[in-house]
Amino acid sequence: MGLIYADITLQNSVDTGMSRRGALPDEQVRQMNVNALIDTGAVTLTINDEIAKQLGLEVKDQVDVELADGTRGKSDLVGPVDIRFQNRITSCLALVLSDASEVLLGAIPMEGMDVVIDPKLQQLTVHPDRPFHAGMKVK
């Protein structure tokens, strides 16, 4: 199976909440559409500095990270950020990798949106058993 990408929308969750309460016009919600690499080996959403800045995401913490090549370092954890894919949405914090050339959509937000990889079509899709709404296993 080759690399799989999906078009997702990233939104500043604080802006989204303010918009829902009428404190911010919808058109002022900071958001962007990106083509993300679907990476089941990554834990969470990974973005670069430019995306974090454009979305106006607040630094929540700094965490120790280990990259796929074994490199270790520290990265900012920012957010919250809403992630939208087709008829699904989830919110999470994002890991900022300064040199990242592409957005990685990791396992936690994928679980939150109840999406799966279709190996035949080599694409991300909503869970086929729940096409109209997300489901979660709670226990």
C-alpha positions, -999 to +999 in steps of 0.1 A: +000+000+000+013+034-009+010+068+009-025+079+016-035+116+017-068+132+026-082+167+023-091+179+058-101+213+073-083+226+104-100+253+125-091+272+156-115+256+182-116+288+203-128+308+172-154+281+164-168+283+200-169+321+198-187+319+165-213+295+179-220+320+207-223+349+183-192+366+195-173+362+162-186+362+127-184+328+109-161+343+082-135+353+109-130+317+122-094+310+114-093+278+092-075+262+064-079+233+041-048+210+039-039+177+022-027+156+051-007+124+051-026+097+069-001+082+094-013+055+117+021+054+132+018+090+144-001+096+176-018+129+169-021+157+144+012+171+134+016+206+118+043+231+112+050+266+127+034+284+097+001+265+101+000+270+139+006+307+134-020+311+106-046+294+128-036+314+159-032+283+180-021+288+216+010+269+230-004+247+257+028+228+266+062+217+254+067+179+251+095+155+244+091+138+211+108+110+192+105+110+155+102+080+132+140+082+124+148+080+162+156+118+165+146+132+199+137+168+207+111+191+222+080+204+204+052+227+212+017+213+218-008+238+205-045+241+202-072+231+205-078+226+168-110+212+152-104+187+124-131+181+098-132+153+072-163+147+052-192+145+077-169+140+107-153+163+133-130+160+162-109+183+184-074+177+197-041+194+205-015+194+176+022+188+178+043+214+160+073+202+141+091+233+128+106+215+098+075+195+089+067+198+052+033+181+054+005+177+079+002+143+095-031+130+106-024+105+134-043+077+152-060+098+180-079+122+157-086+094+133-103+075+161-121+106+172-136+110+137-143+072+134-125+070+100-107+040+085-083+034+057-097+016+027-068-005+015-084-014-018-091+022-027-061+035-009-080+063+007-094+075+040-131+070+044-158+072+071-164+039+089-185+018+065-207+005+094-215+041+104-216+063+073-239+090+086-224+096+121-194+087+141-193+060+167-170+055+197-162+026+219-164+039+254-152+010+275 
